[in-house]
Amino acid sequence: MEKNALWLLCVLVLPVIACGNKEDDLVTGLPGQPPVNFRHYSGYVNLGPRQKQKSLFYWFFEAQQNTARRPLVLWLNGGPGCSAIATGAAQELGPFLVHTKGGNLTFNEFSWNKGHYVSQLAEVIHDRNKKVTRDSRINLKGIMIGNPVINEATDAAGIVDYAWSHALISDEVHKLIHDSCRFGDKLTAQCNKSFTAFTAYAAINIYSIYTPVCLSSSPSSKNHTRVMSDHNLLTSQNIWGRLPYAYDPCTPHYAEKYFNRKDVQVALHANVTNLPYPYTACSSVIKWTEAPTTVIPIIQKLLKGGLRIWIYRTGSFGYSGDTDGRLPVTSTRYSLRKMRLKVESPWSGWVETYAGGLTFVTVRGAGHQVPLFAPAQSLTLFSHFLASLPLPSSRF
């Protein structure tokens, strides 16, 4: 398989009625965009009957070379409630990054188009492929999951142990939470209450524990102070908070400022209904009631179906960064251990492979948004996944 990719972001669900043909969505005058040799498109794809119609906003980038032969990659950000535009595209792996204070864009030399999240979506594709003709099947080869929530109880235990091992909470708080939680299959109200003593992350950047916090007054810059102070920390939505910050902890603020510009929205064919509130990288309005406590059965099902699954983390596999305190490497290790997979290739150089097609990768020194902290390593990871090649044995 070719390494470079066509790259699609599909990120927002809005009650709008818009969408024309392909050329109507061609982006021709994005403010501050550097010159490039590929086209990109953005707009809305309508869903459902007109009376109850909602729309997905997308941003599609062609590959930089040999467009017709490249695989199609769909990137979705988590949160829940976070946008793949202001986070994934503008901060991590898109061709245009907002590194200035809401001004011009810079070209990302490590863009990934250069050369209900993923597991649930893959399950839907896997199941429906069994019911349709061969010509109608989606040729899904595999999925990459970055810093994922896998299993609520083991992931929560990993957060606590990571914080304790990095001197962010005391022995007493660590013992209190473990005594209260026990971290069985279901987290109790008593466990939830014990996390009120878990206050250290209110003063630091939980997504990159060694990075300074942003002093901006923007809503996104305050997310890190909010997520760990919630009383219902361990409920299915609150436990995971929102997506992170990077070397410049104010990067989300810059992205929000840029995408709230009217000329930018016009160029991207966005906000066609003139919403009465500003665009934010992560929305606190989440209308979702179905939050599974584990996706382990889904991962096992997809592996049995022949899909390759790479999990990266900062400092762990899927992909993850080892300075991420929100979904740390310890969480992934505990969750993978619960799956009882047979190790095929033991841990070596931040990579561990398991029988059946699962690979676990950690990226040393990276925070939660791995491509932002380690763009070259992330591109290597992505390229090898697309090409079905093992990662280099040397440091990458």
N, C-alpha and C positions, 0 to 999 in steps of 0.2 A: 504494500500500500504506500502511496506517495506520502511524504512527511508533511508537506505544507497543506493547509486546509482552507476551505471556505468556512466562514465563521459567522454564526447567527446568534444574536441575543434576542430572547423573547422574555419580556420582563414585567409589563404592567397590565393589569386588567382594569379597564375603564369603561363606563357606560357611554360610549360614543358611537356614532354611525359615520364611519369614514373608511376609505380604502378605495383606491383606483387600480389601474393596471400597473405593471412593473415600472414603466418609465415615469409614471406620476410620482413614484416613491424615490426616484434617483436624487441623491443629495448632490447639489452642484455648487453651493456657496456657503459652506459651513464656516462661520467666523473664526479666524485665526488658524485655519487648517493649513499645514504645510503641503507642498505639492507631492502627489503620489501617483503611481502608475496603475492603480486599481480603482474600481468603482465601489461605491457603497450606497445602500438603500435603507430608508427607514420610513415607518408609517404604522398603520393599524391593520390587523387582520380581524375581521368580524366573526363573531361566534354566536350561534343560537338564532332563534327566530327574531325577526325585526322588533316585535313587541317587547322582548326581554333581552335585547341584544347587548352583549358586552364585547370588548375588543382587547386583543393582545397588542401591545406596542412592541415592535421589533426593530433591530438595527442589524443589517446584514452586510458583511464585508467579503468581497471577493478575495481569493488567494492572490498573492503578489505575482505568481507565475503559473502558467499552464492551468488556468482556471477550470477548464472543462474536465480535467482528470483528477481533481482534488476531492478528498472525502469531505462530507458535510459534518461540521461539528456544532452542536447546540450547547451554549453555555448558559447556565441558570445560577443566579446567586441565591443565598439562603436568607437567614435573618431569624425568624420569618419576617417578611415584609420589607426586605431590602432590594434595591434596584440593581440590575446588572448593568445599567448605564453609568450611574455615578460611582459604582463600586468596581465591578469587573472591567468594564470598558475603559473608564476614565482614570482608574488608579492602578490596574493590574496588568491586563494582557491585551487590551485593544491597541490598534495602531496609533491612536491619538491619546496622549495623556495630558491631563490638566495639572501641571506642576506650578503654574503661576497663580496669582491671587485672582482667579476668575477671568484671566485674560486669554492670551493666545495658547494654542495647543502646541505640544511638542511631539515629534515622531518617535514612536517606541521601536527601537531597533530589535527588541525581543518580542515583538507582537506575535501572537499565536496564529495570525493569518499569514505570517512569513513562511515560513517553511511549512410542588409537591414534587418535588425535588427529584433528583436524578434516579434514585433507586426505584421509587414508586412509578415514575414515568417509564422506566425501562421494563418494569413488570407489566404495565399495560400493553406496551409494544410486544413483549414476549408472548403474552396470552392471546392477543388478537391475531398475531401472525399464525397461530394454530388454526384459526377459524376462517381465514381468507385464502384466496387463490395465490399461487406463487407470484404472479405478476403484481399482486396488491400488497405483498409483504414489504415491510420496512427492513432493510438489510442492516440491522443493528449488530455491530461487531463487539462492542464492549462499552464500559463506562468508567470514567474517572470520578472519584468523589474526594473533594478536598475538605479537610477538617470536619468530618461529618459527625452528626449525632447518629449513633448506631443503636445504642441500647441505653435507655434512660438511667437505670440504676448503676450500671458499671461506668457509664460516662460521668455521672455525678460523683461517684467514688474517686474517679481519676482526677477530677477537679480539686477535690479536697486534699488528696495525697500530693498532688503537684504543688499546691499552695504551701503545704507544710514542708515539703522537701526543699522549697525555694525560700524558706524563712519568711513567708508572707502571713502565716498564722501561727499562733503559739501551740505548744504541746497540749495545753488545756482545751483550746478550741478544737483542735484536731480530734482529741479523745471524746469531747462532748458530741461532736457531729457523728462520729463513728458509733458511739454508744446509742445515740438516738435513732440513727438511720438503719444500721445493719446492712443496708444496700441490697435488699432482696429484690424480687421481681417487681414489687410495687413499693413506691416511696410513700410514707405515711405523713399525716398532718404533723405528728411530733417531729419527724425528720425535717419537714419543711420549716417548722418554727425554730429548730436549732440553728438554721442558717442565718438567723438574725445576728448571731455573733460573728458572722463571716463578713467583717467590715473592711478588711484591708484593701480590697480592690476599689473601694470608693475613692481612694486618693491616688491611684496609679492607673496606667493604661492596661487594662486586663488583657487586651489582645496582643500586647507586646510589652512585657513587664519591665523591660529595661529602656523603653522609649519614653521621653517626657510627654506629659499630657498637653493637649492643645488648650491655650488660654482664651480662644475665641469664644464669643457669646452665642455662636450659632447652635441650633438644636442638636446637630450631629456631634459637635464637639463635647456635648454634655452627656452623651450616651453612656460613656464608661462610668460616670458617677452614678448613673441611675440603675444599671443592670444588677449590681450586687446588693443594692439597698432595698430592692423589692422584697416585701414580706413573703410573697409567694414564689420565692426563687426557684423552687424545684418543680413548679407546675410545668406542664408540657410546653407552654409558650415562654414563660418568664425565665426558666433556667438558662436558656441559651443566649438571652440578650440580643444584641445586634452585631452587625459586622464591624470590622476593626479599623485601625489606623496604621500608618506606616512610619518610614523614616521621618518624614515631616508629619507630625500628628494632626496638623490642620488640613491635610489633603482632602478629606471629605467636605470641609467647608469651602475649599476652592472649587471643587466639582459642583457643589450645589449652587454656588454663585454663578458659575458659567452656564449651567443648564436652566437657570431661572431667567437668563437674558432672553428677551422677546425675539431678538434676531436669530438666536440659536434655535429656539423652539420653532420658528418659522422655517428655518433651513432644514430641520429634521422632521418637518410635517407633524409636529407634536402639539399637544395641548390645544387641539382644534376647537374645544368647547369652552376655552378660557375659564378654567377652574378657579374658584375664588380663594384658593390657598396656594402657598408656594410649594414647589417641588422639593422634596427632601430625599436624601440618600436612603434612609430607612423610615418607613411609616409606622407610627404607633397604632394606626387603625387597622386591626387584623380581624377580618370576619371569617374565622375558621374555627370549627368546633371538633374536627376530626384530627387528632394528633396521636398517632400510634406511639406506644411506649418503647417499641423496638422495631427495627427493620431487619433483624437477623434472619427471620424466615424468608424475607424477600431476597436478601443477598444469597442465601443458600439455594433458593429456587433458581436464580439467574445463573449461578455457577453450574448447577446441574443441567441447565439449558445450553451450556457451552459458551456463555459470554465471558470475556475477560473483564476482570474488575481490578482496577488499581485504586488503592486508597492512599492519599498522600496527606502528610501532616508536617507541620514544623517540628522536626525532630522525630517523626514517625511515619509509617506508611499508610496510605492512601496518598494524600500529600498533606503535609502538615509542617508547622514550624515549631522549633523546640523552645521558643520564648512566648508561645501563645498560652495564656492562662485560662482562656475561656473554654476551649476544647483541646486540652493538652494531649501530648503523646501518651501519657499514662491512661487517659480515657480510652484511646484506641486500643492500646495493648490489653486492657481489661476486657473490652468488648470482643476483640478477636479471640482471646483465650476462652471466652464463653462459647464461641462457635465451635471449639474443639476441632479445628482444622489440622491436618497433618502438615508439618513443616517439610517443605521439599528442598529448600535451599536456606540454611540458617542465616541469621542476621549477619550482614557483612557490608560495611561501608554505607550504612543507613538504608539498606534494602533487605527485605525478607520475603521469600516467596512460599506459597502454600499450594498443596495439591489441589487441582481443580480449576486453577486459573486466577487465583487472587494474589496480588502483590501488595506489600506494604512498604511505603517509602517515607523517610523523614528528611527534612531539609534543615541542615544545621544552621542555627542562628537566625532563622526566619520567624516572623510573627504570624498572626492568623492569616493575613492575605499574602500567601507565599510568593506569587509572582511580583508583588510590589517590593518585597524585601530581597528576593533572590531571583531576578528576572532571567539571567542566563541559565541557572540551574533548572528553573521551571520550564523553560523552552526545551532544554535537553530532555527532561522528563516527559513532556508532552510529545515531542517528536518520536521518541523511542516507543511510546505507547501506540501512536498511530502506525508505526512501522512494524509493530509486533516484535520488537527487538529487546533483549535484556539490557538493562542499564549498564553503563560503563563500570568496570571493576575498580577503576581509579576514582578519585574524588571528582565530582562534577558540580 
